Amino acid sequence: MSIALHTAARMQLRFHNSLHRRTESFRPHKGRTVRMYTCGPTVYDFAHVGNLRTYLFEDVLKRVLLRQGYRVRHVMNITDVGHLTDDADQGEDKLERAAARQQKSAAQLAAFYTRAFLKDLHRLHVLPADDLPRATAYIPQQIALVRRLERLGYTYVTSDGVYFDTTKFAPYGTAFGGQALTEKEAGARVEVRGEKRSPHDFALWKLTPPGVRRQQEWDSPWGRGFPGWHLECSAMGRALLGQPFDIHCGGIDHIPVHHTNEIAQSEAAYGKPLALWWLHGAFLTVEGKRMGKSEGNLITIDQLESRGVDPLAYRYLVLGAHYRSALNFTQEAVTGAQSALDRLRDIARALPRIPYAGSDANGIVRLQRMMQSVDGRKAQEHLDAAFADDLDTPQALAVLWDAVQNDQIAPLERAALVASADQVFGLGLAELLGKPVRIPRAVRALADAREAARIAKDWARADVLRAQIDALGFRVEDTKRGPVIKKQTNS
């Protein structure tokens, strides 16, 4: 086998490490196992497409690591307590407030929205995490972390909770290229809310106010209450992955508060980094505007499907932009993604079926062995290079499109390239190879009758016949070559 066929196995991965604000060569801390923690949802409502973009980028990262031959130990937390409506440690617990509004218990609500979230991930072909720890299941570990910080002199107690004293941790705020507190506050008037000594201090444990009974509260050395939002990730990440672990991921909105606070409490407690690599995904906007409840433009996967959009068309749309670049969601963009995905599916169906190669580095090598032409080998190398270069999925898509339309690459090689690319793209293309759509006789008869009605300019009858075809799970596209029957995406 030529050296070129080993590109996937030997390609050096490079990721943008937010901690250092630069792209660096990646290697796991120990051995061939990558220990990865990704910030999961606060389960008080349905996830929207903006949230889901982050989970899709993390899925691509995981698939690239697996493709490279690494084992991945993946933990994603489920926040079912402690996430307040205000990052400044004010307001209500999001889950408690939603439970009261819907007249359900917090546990019932969390279970319902966790199931909905996991269903969304399944529809988007996101590989499941190895562990989905719930914050409420790790209360003892979170209390132990606060007690350790207290013994080390990093905390103080107020009437409403236990706070981390950021002035006692000299590096506070310098992670991710930030400024030290003295630099931030020099020459500026800084508001201090409540009994907090500094506006940057954050709650480790919140006390239940006198005369109030919460649905979710626990006894602690400081009184009955509940953990702060940032605490859970440090406690659960260390418990399940050790410290330091390799990779911590999330959205860029987590950098200034959530992830900065995770780093401070973990490093203060144990004197070592929480994670060595931090990867962050960029925002999604809708029609050029910020996505949010106040804007009234939240879109869920269920809503996409109700509009006739395949969830995997949204995945394709996300793959078309680099994870660190802003992505604007528009109806035109998602319609274009649906058309492109449908076209790729048609191409895959027309290619030969190939033996299942597996979804790891060994599978890639088996697929590479099928590359006999110069163009095929180059396409495979370019595909590997794009994935290894900080998850450059737009470039990888461009490579795939060029390859599947290149007649100099044999059909069997093109099929192998589709299977190879789909290990990361996760669009279900490999499953369609060599499986042309079978059009039922009744559908063909309806399509012929519709075409006759169109020729006769009987548009009303043509529309009725189209509706009947749609009802059977197929659609007719009028092309220059005549009508083409296709299976509907969601049928």
C-alpha positions as CSV (number, residue, x, y, z in Angstrom):
1,M,0.0,0.0,0.0
2,S,1.4,3.4,-0.9
3,I,2.1,6.0,1.9
4,A,-0.7,8.1,0.5
5,L,-3.2,5.6,1.7
6,H,-2.3,6.1,5.4
7,T,-3.2,9.8,5.4
8,A,-6.2,9.5,7.9
9,A,-4.1,7.4,10.3
10,R,-1.1,9.8,10.3
11,M,-2.8,13.2,9.7
12,Q,-2.0,15.6,12.5
13,L,-5.1,17.1,14.0
14,R,-5.1,20.9,14.7
15,F,-7.8,22.6,16.7
16,H,-8.3,26.2,17.8
17,N,-7.7,26.2,21.5
18,S,-9.7,29.1,23.0
19,L,-7.5,29.0,26.1
20,H,-4.5,30.3,24.1
21,R,-6.5,31.9,21.2
22,R,-4.6,30.0,18.6
23,T,-4.7,26.8,16.5
24,E,-2.5,24.1,17.9
25,S,-1.5,20.5,17.2
26,F,-3.6,18.1,19.3
27,R,-2.5,15.1,21.3
28,P,-4.3,13.5,24.2
29,H,-2.9,14.0,27.7
30,K,-2.6,10.2,28.2
31,G,-2.5,7.4,25.7
32,R,-5.0,7.1,22.9
33,T,-8.1,8.0,24.9
34,V,-9.5,11.5,24.5
35,R,-11.5,12.5,27.6
36,M,-14.0,15.1,26.5
37,Y,-16.6,17.1,28.4
38,T,-19.3,19.1,26.6
39,C,-21.7,21.5,28.3
40,G,-25.2,20.1,28.0
41,P,-28.6,21.7,28.2
42,T,-30.6,23.3,31.0
43,V,-33.7,21.1,30.7
44,Y,-36.5,23.6,31.3
45,D,-37.6,24.0,27.7
46,F,-37.1,22.6,24.2
47,A,-33.7,23.1,22.6
48,H,-33.7,25.4,19.6
49,V,-31.6,25.3,16.5
50,G,-29.1,27.8,18.0
51,N,-28.4,25.5,20.9
52,L,-28.2,22.5,18.6
53,R,-25.6,24.1,16.4
54,T,-23.1,23.7,19.3
55,Y,-24.0,20.0,19.8
56,L,-23.5,19.4,16.1
57,F,-20.0,21.0,16.1
58,E,-19.1,18.8,19.1
59,D,-20.4,15.8,17.2
60,V,-18.2,16.6,14.3
61,L,-15.2,16.9,16.7
62,K,-16.0,13.5,18.2
63,R,-16.4,11.8,14.8
64,V,-13.0,13.3,13.6
65,L,-11.3,11.9,16.8
66,L,-12.9,8.5,16.3
67,R,-11.9,8.6,12.6
68,Q,-8.3,9.3,13.6
69,G,-8.3,6.1,15.7
70,Y,-8.7,7.7,19.2
71,R,-11.0,6.3,21.8
72,V,-13.3,9.0,23.1
73,R,-14.7,9.1,26.6
74,H,-17.5,11.7,26.3
75,V,-19.4,13.2,29.2
76,M,-22.2,15.7,28.7
77,N,-24.0,17.1,31.7
78,I,-27.7,17.6,32.1
79,T,-28.4,20.8,34.2
80,D,-31.5,20.1,36.2
81,V,-30.9,22.6,39.0
82,G,-29.0,25.8,39.8
83,H,-29.1,27.7,36.5
84,L,-30.5,31.1,37.5
85,T,-32.2,33.5,35.2
86,D,-29.4,36.0,35.7
87,D,-25.6,35.2,35.4
88,A,-25.0,37.7,38.2
89,D,-26.4,35.1,40.7
90,Q,-29.8,36.9,40.8
91,G,-33.3,35.8,39.8
92,E,-35.0,32.5,39.9
93,D,-33.8,29.0,39.1
94,K,-34.9,28.4,35.5
95,L,-36.2,24.9,36.2
96,E,-38.1,25.9,39.3
97,R,-39.8,28.8,37.5
98,A,-40.7,26.7,34.5
99,A,-42.1,23.9,36.7
100,A,-44.3,26.4,38.7
101,R,-45.6,27.9,35.4
102,Q,-46.4,24.5,34.0
103,Q,-47.7,23.1,37.3
104,K,-45.4,20.1,37.3
105,S,-42.6,19.0,39.5
106,A,-39.1,20.0,38.6
107,A,-38.1,16.4,38.3
108,Q,-41.0,15.7,35.9
109,L,-40.1,18.7,33.8
110,A,-36.4,17.8,33.7
111,A,-37.2,14.3,32.6
112,F,-39.6,15.5,29.9
113,Y,-37.2,18.0,28.3
114,T,-34.2,15.6,28.6
115,R,-36.1,13.1,26.6
116,A,-37.1,15.8,24.0
117,F,-33.4,16.9,23.8
118,L,-32.1,13.4,23.3
119,K,-34.8,12.8,20.6
120,D,-33.5,15.9,18.8
121,L,-29.9,14.7,18.9
122,H,-31.0,11.3,17.5
123,R,-32.9,13.0,14.6
124,L,-29.7,15.0,13.9
125,H,-27.5,11.9,13.9
126,V,-25.5,13.1,16.9
127,L,-23.6,10.3,18.5
128,P,-24.7,9.7,22.1
129,A,-22.4,10.6,25.0
130,D,-21.0,7.9,27.2
131,D,-22.3,9.6,30.3
132,L,-25.2,12.1,30.8
133,P,-24.8,13.0,34.5
134,R,-27.5,15.1,36.1
135,A,-26.5,17.9,38.4
136,T,-29.0,16.7,41.0
137,A,-27.2,13.3,41.2
138,Y,-23.9,14.9,42.1
139,I,-24.8,17.1,45.0
140,P,-22.3,15.4,47.5
141,Q,-19.4,16.0,45.0
142,Q,-20.4,19.6,44.6
143,I,-20.7,20.2,48.3
144,A,-17.2,18.5,48.8
145,L,-15.7,20.9,46.2
146,V,-17.1,24.0,48.0
147,R,-15.8,22.7,51.3
148,R,-12.4,22.2,49.8
149,L,-12.4,25.8,48.4
150,E,-13.5,27.0,51.9
151,R,-10.6,25.2,53.6
152,L,-8.2,26.8,51.1
153,G,-9.6,30.3,51.9
154,Y,-11.3,31.0,48.6
155,T,-14.9,31.5,49.9
156,Y,-17.0,33.8,52.0
157,V,-20.6,33.4,53.2
158,T,-23.4,36.0,52.8
159,S,-27.0,35.8,53.8
160,D,-27.9,34.2,50.5
161,G,-25.1,31.8,49.9
162,V,-21.4,30.9,49.7
163,Y,-19.4,32.8,47.1
164,F,-16.0,32.3,45.4
165,D,-13.8,35.3,46.2
166,T,-12.2,36.1,42.9
167,T,-9.7,38.5,44.4
168,K,-8.1,35.5,46.2
169,F,-7.4,33.8,42.9
170,A,-4.8,35.9,41.1
171,P,-5.3,34.4,37.6
172,Y,-9.0,35.1,37.7
173,G,-10.2,36.4,34.3
174,T,-7.0,35.8,32.5
175,A,-8.1,32.5,30.8
176,F,-9.1,32.8,27.2
177,G,-6.9,35.9,26.8
178,G,-8.9,38.0,29.3
179,Q,-7.7,40.7,31.7
180,A,-6.8,40.3,35.3
181,L,-9.3,41.9,37.7
182,T,-7.0,44.8,38.5
183,E,-6.8,45.7,34.8
184,K,-10.5,45.3,34.3
185,E,-11.4,47.6,37.2
186,A,-8.7,50.2,36.8
187,G,-10.3,53.6,36.4
188,A,-13.8,52.1,36.2
189,R,-16.7,52.4,38.6
190,V,-17.8,48.8,39.3
191,E,-21.3,48.1,40.7
192,V,-21.4,45.5,43.6
193,R,-24.8,43.9,44.0
194,G,-26.1,42.7,47.3
195,E,-23.4,41.4,49.7
196,K,-21.0,40.3,47.1
197,R,-17.6,41.8,47.7
198,S,-16.8,42.0,44.0
199,P,-19.2,41.9,41.0
200,H,-17.0,39.1,39.6
201,D,-17.5,36.9,42.6
202,F,-19.9,34.0,41.9
203,A,-22.2,31.7,43.9
204,L,-21.0,28.3,44.8
205,W,-24.0,27.4,47.0
206,K,-27.2,29.4,47.2
207,L,-29.2,29.3,50.4
208,T,-33.0,29.0,50.4
209,P,-34.5,32.2,51.7
210,P,-36.2,32.0,55.1
211,G,-39.8,31.0,54.8
212,V,-39.4,29.7,51.3
213,R,-39.5,26.0,50.3
214,R,-38.0,25.0,47.0
215,Q,-38.8,21.9,45.1
216,Q,-35.1,21.1,44.8
217,E,-33.0,21.9,47.9
218,W,-30.5,20.0,50.0
219,D,-28.9,20.2,53.4
220,S,-25.3,21.5,53.5
221,P,-22.7,22.8,56.0
222,W,-24.0,26.3,55.2
223,G,-27.7,25.7,55.4
224,R,-30.4,24.3,53.1
225,G,-30.1,25.3,49.5
226,F,-28.8,24.3,46.1
227,P,-25.6,24.5,44.0
228,G,-24.5,27.3,41.8
229,W,-24.7,26.6,38.1
230,H,-20.9,26.7,37.5
231,L,-20.2,24.2,40.2
232,E,-21.7,21.1,38.5
233,C,-19.3,21.0,35.6
234,S,-16.2,21.2,37.7
235,A,-17.4,18.5,40.1
236,M,-18.8,16.1,37.5
237,G,-16.0,16.6,35.0
238,R,-13.4,15.7,37.7
239,A,-15.5,12.8,39.0
240,L,-16.0,11.2,35.6
241,L,-12.9,12.2,33.6
242,G,-10.3,13.2,36.2
243,Q,-8.4,16.5,36.2
244,P,-7.0,17.6,33.9
245,F,-9.1,16.1,31.1
246,D,-8.4,16.7,27.4
247,I,-11.2,18.7,25.9
248,H,-14.0,21.0,27.2
249,C,-16.5,22.4,24.7
250,G,-19.4,24.8,24.6
251,G,-20.7,27.9,22.9
252,I,-18.8,31.1,22.8
253,D,-21.4,32.7,25.2
254,H,-19.9,30.4,27.9
255,I,-16.5,32.0,27.8
256,P,-16.8,35.2,29.8
257,V,-18.7,33.8,32.8
258,H,-19.5,30.1,32.9
259,H,-16.2,28.7,31.7
260,T,-14.1,31.4,33.3
261,N,-15.7,30.5,36.6
262,E,-15.3,26.7,36.1
263,I,-11.5,27.3,35.5
264,A,-11.2,29.5,38.6
265,Q,-12.9,27.1,41.1
266,S,-11.2,24.0,39.7
267,E,-7.7,25.4,39.5
268,A,-8.1,27.0,42.9
269,A,-9.2,23.7,44.5
270,Y,-6.7,21.4,42.9
271,G,-3.8,23.5,41.6
272,K,-4.0,22.0,38.1
273,P,-6.0,22.8,34.9
274,L,-9.5,21.6,34.5
275,A,-9.1,20.9,30.8
276,L,-6.2,21.3,28.4
277,W,-8.2,22.2,25.3
278,W,-11.2,24.5,25.1
279,L,-13.2,24.6,21.9
280,H,-16.1,27.0,21.4
281,G,-18.7,27.2,18.7
282,A,-20.0,30.5,17.3
283,F,-23.5,31.9,17.4
284,L,-26.4,31.3,15.1
285,T,-28.6,34.2,14.1
286,V,-32.0,34.1,12.5
287,E,-32.5,36.4,9.5
288,G,-29.6,38.4,10.8
289,K,-31.0,38.9,14.3
290,R,-30.0,37.4,17.6
291,M,-31.9,34.3,18.4
292,G,-33.8,34.5,21.7
293,K,-37.1,34.3,23.5
294,S,-37.5,38.0,23.8
295,E,-37.0,38.3,20.0
296,G,-39.7,35.6,19.4
297,N,-37.6,33.8,16.8
298,L,-36.7,30.5,18.5
299,I,-37.0,27.6,16.1
300,T,-37.1,24.0,17.2
301,I,-36.5,20.8,15.3
302,D,-40.2,20.0,15.5
303,Q,-41.0,23.3,13.9
304,L,-38.5,22.7,11.1
305,E,-40.2,19.3,10.4
306,S,-43.6,20.9,10.4
307,R,-42.3,23.2,7.6
308,G,-41.3,20.1,5.6
309,V,-37.6,20.5,6.4
310,D,-35.6,17.3,7.2
311,P,-33.5,17.7,10.4
312,L,-30.5,16.5,8.5
313,A,-31.0,19.4,6.1
314,Y,-30.3,21.6,9.1
315,R,-27.2,19.4,9.9
316,Y,-26.1,20.0,6.3
317,L,-26.6,23.8,6.7
318,V,-24.4,23.7,9.9
319,L,-21.7,21.7,8.1
320,G,-21.6,24.4,5.4
321,A,-20.2,27.0,7.8
322,H,-17.0,26.7,9.9
323,Y,-17.9,26.1,13.6
324,R,-16.1,29.2,14.7
325,S,-17.9,31.4,12.1
326,A,-21.3,33.0,12.7
327,L,-24.1,31.3,10.8
328,N,-27.2,33.1,9.7
329,F,-30.3,30.9,9.5
330,T,-32.8,31.9,6.8
331,Q,-35.6,30.1,5.1
332,E,-33.7,30.4,1.8
333,A,-30.6,28.9,3.3
334,V,-32.3,25.9,4.9
335,T,-34.2,25.3,1.6
336,G,-30.9,25.4,-0.3
337,A,-29.4,22.9,2.2
338,Q,-32.4,20.6,1.8
339,S,-32.0,20.7,-2.0
340,A,-28.2,20.0,-1.7
341,L,-28.8,17.1,0.6
342,D,-31.4,15.6,-1.6
343,R,-29.0,15.9,-4.5
344,L,-26.3,14.1,-2.5
345,R,-28.7,11.4,-1.6
346,D,-29.6,10.9,-5.3
347,I,-25.9,10.7,-6.1
348,A,-25.3,8.1,-3.4
349,R,-28.2,6.0,-4.5
350,A,-26.8,5.9,-8.0
351,L,-23.3,4.8,-6.9
352,P,-22.4,1.1,-6.2
353,R,-22.9,-0.5,-2.9
354,I,-19.7,-1.1,-1.0
355,P,-18.9,-3.4,2.0
356,Y,-19.3,-1.8,5.4
357,A,-15.9,-0.5,6.4
358,G,-16.5,0.6,9.9
359,S,-16.5,4.1,11.5
360,D,-13.0,4.3,12.8
361,A,-9.5,4.7,11.4
362,N,-9.3,1.1,10.4
363,G,-12.5,1.6,8.4
364,I,-10.9,4.6,6.7
365,V,-7.9,2.6,5.7
366,R,-10.2,-0.1,4.2
367,L,-11.9,2.6,2.2
368,Q,-8.6,4.1,1.1
369,R,-7.6,0.8,-0.3
370,M,-10.3,1.2,-2.9
371,M,-8.7,4.4,-4.2
372,Q,-6.9,3.4,-7.4
373,S,-7.0,6.6,-9.5
374,V,-4.8,9.6,-8.9
375,D,-7.8,11.9,-8.6
376,G,-9.4,9.5,-6.1
377,R,-6.4,9.4,-3.9
378,K,-6.0,13.2,-4.0
379,A,-9.7,13.7,-3.1
380,Q,-9.2,11.4,-0.1
381,E,-6.1,13.3,1.1
382,H,-7.8,16.6,0.7
383,L,-10.8,15.3,2.6
384,D,-8.6,14.1,5.5
385,A,-6.7,17.4,5.5
386,A,-9.9,19.5,5.7
387,F,-11.2,17.5,8.7
388,A,-7.8,17.6,10.4
389,D,-7.5,21.4,9.9
390,D,-9.7,22.6,12.8
391,L,-12.8,20.7,11.6
392,D,-13.0,22.6,8.2
393,T,-16.3,21.0,7.2
394,P,-17.1,23.6,4.4
395,Q,-13.9,22.7,2.7
396,A,-14.6,19.0,3.2
397,L,-18.0,19.4,1.6
398,A,-16.4,21.2,-1.3
399,V,-14.0,18.3,-1.8
400,L,-16.8,15.7,-1.7
401,W,-18.9,17.7,-4.2
402,D,-16.0,17.9,-6.6
403,A,-15.2,14.2,-6.2
404,V,-18.7,12.9,-6.8
405,Q,-19.0,14.9,-10.0
406,N,-15.5,13.9,-11.3
407,D,-15.8,11.3,-14.1
408,Q,-12.0,10.6,-13.7
409,I,-12.8,8.9,-10.4
410,A,-14.4,5.4,-10.9
411,P,-17.9,4.9,-9.4
412,L,-16.6,2.5,-6.8
413,E,-14.0,5.0,-5.6
414,R,-16.7,7.7,-5.5
415,A,-18.8,5.5,-3.3
416,A,-15.8,4.9,-1.0
417,L,-15.3,8.7,-0.8
418,V,-19.0,9.2,0.1
419,A,-18.7,6.6,2.9
420,S,-15.5,8.1,4.1
421,A,-16.8,11.7,4.2
422,D,-20.1,10.6,5.8
423,Q,-18.2,9.1,8.8
424,V,-17.9,12.8,9.9
425,F,-20.8,14.4,8.1
426,G,-23.3,12.0,9.6
427,L,-25.8,12.6,6.9
428,G,-26.8,8.9,6.4
429,L,-25.3,8.9,2.9
430,A,-23.3,5.7,3.3
431,E,-26.5,3.8,4.0
432,L,-28.0,4.9,0.7
433,L,-25.1,3.6,-1.5
434,G,-26.4,1.3,-4.2
435,K,-30.1,1.6,-3.1
436,P,-32.0,3.3,-5.8
437,V,-35.5,4.4,-5.0
438,R,-38.2,2.0,-6.1
439,I,-41.2,3.9,-7.5
440,P,-44.5,2.0,-7.0
441,R,-46.5,1.4,-10.1
442,A,-49.4,3.5,-8.7
443,V,-47.2,6.5,-8.2
444,R,-45.8,6.2,-11.8
445,A,-49.4,6.0,-13.1
446,L,-50.3,9.2,-11.2
447,A,-47.2,10.9,-12.5
448,D,-48.1,10.0,-16.1
449,A,-51.6,11.2,-15.6
450,R,-50.4,14.5,-14.1
451,E,-48.0,15.0,-17.0
452,A,-50.9,14.4,-19.5
453,A,-52.9,17.0,-17.6
454,R,-50.1,19.5,-17.7
455,I,-49.7,19.0,-21.5
456,A,-53.4,19.6,-21.8
457,K,-53.0,22.7,-19.5
458,D,-55.5,21.3,-17.1
459,W,-53.7,22.8,-14.1
460,A,-56.4,22.1,-11.6
461,R,-56.3,18.3,-12.3
462,A,-52.5,18.4,-12.3
463,D,-52.5,19.9,-8.9
464,V,-54.9,17.3,-7.6
465,L,-52.7,14.5,-8.9
466,R,-49.6,16.1,-7.4
467,A,-51.3,16.1,-4.0
468,Q,-52.2,12.4,-4.4
469,I,-48.5,11.7,-5.2
470,D,-47.4,13.7,-2.2
471,A,-49.8,11.8,0.0
472,L,-48.1,8.5,-1.0
473,G,-44.7,9.8,0.1
474,F,-43.3,10.9,-3.2
475,R,-42.9,14.2,-5.1
476,V,-42.6,15.2,-8.7
477,E,-40.0,17.6,-9.9
478,D,-40.4,19.2,-13.3
479,T,-37.1,19.4,-15.2
480,K,-36.0,20.2,-18.7
481,R,-35.8,16.4,-19.3
482,G,-39.3,15.9,-18.1
483,P,-40.9,15.0,-14.7
484,V,-38.7,13.2,-12.2
485,I,-40.2,11.2,-9.3
486,K,-38.4,11.3,-6.0
487,K,-39.1,9.9,-2.6
488,Q,-40.0,12.6,0.0
489,T,-37.3,13.2,2.5
490,N,-39.4,12.6,5.6
491,S,-41.3,9.6,4.4
